[in-house]
Amino acid sequence: MITSTNFLQKTSPWTNPDFLTSFITSQPNIFGSGAIQNLSKATSALSKLIHLTIAEFDTVYPTELELAKDLMDAGLLHNARKCEKCSCKMALRNRKGTVEWRCRRSNKTDCSSKSIKAGSFFSESKLSLKQAMKFIIMWITECSGPQIELQLKLSKTTICDWRQFLRGICTRIVNSYPPIGGSGKVVEIGESVIQARKHAKVTTLNEEYILVLGGIERGTHRIWMHTVPNRTKETFNATIGKHVDKESTVITNMFPAFDDLGKMCNRHEMLNQSIESYRFTEDGLEVSTGLIENAWTRLKSNGSADNTLDSYLDEFVVRQWEGGQFFMTVLVEIQSCKTDYRN
Ligand SMILES: [Zn+2]
């Protein structure tokens, strides 16, 4: 899990080797007690992975073994394993294109063997490491379902499952984000209605349209979005209270559910959209909601939402928040899954 402390470090550029080094040394649970010795290996493996493209993938990693070694160096797979039967150190075996851990009893018999993916994010899937990493790269670069299907020869179900795994990673990341705004910061808040995808399981008219509340901090990429069940003050106040720092200056359109925000934050300005598109206060604050309106436009241009809207919003939020650091942030979160999945 990314804590709020190392979140602050994450806003620095990952491409900076000094930053990466300090990050890795602060993550002993991810990189093991040998972190210091493995530091340069980890730095170069992570950097190699985030700069990889689909076109050059098979040239850089012709076999599973080469990729497995870099994933180990990068901390995404366990880099050592003890036999569950005899506690001996296991060795890697590369056979018929797959790699596994095994404990060798004699020249002829094995004591035990274990998947290389055991205890990692990858253990959930039947895909080879190469297929999985290719999927991750195509998802990071926002390739469409049909593009992925064609390039990786995967079924629609597998693509859907993998999207969901990676959206789960985004949900973990979103849960580690602190509230946006703060003293001296301006946050634009708004609500929008999203139409459910045609084939989503819709049983009532209300379910065809999903209400989303969101906020964005001016001058940064910090953003949150969440589905809400209704437009009451209670619902809006509770959601905003969770996602926006109380010291913030908050700007919204004129809407009854926003009426109490002045009591919940340092300052609240409302824009009356029926008579003005923006205005300036006497002390020079621009009262406008263009940033949050643009965010809704970007969200909707991503295609319609399905019935897993919350994880869809989480993916959108992490992409917006992280910008160029998105791939690295996802890899770091995948590293932290290592201890969560034991088999
Ligand atoms: Zn053994």
Boltz pocket constraint, residues with backbone or C-beta under 6 A from the ligand:
constraints:
  - pocket:
      binder: B
      contacts: [[A, 83], [A, 84], [A, 85], [A, 86], [A, 87], [A, 88], [A, 103], [A, 104], [A, 111], [A, 112]]
      max_distance: 6.0
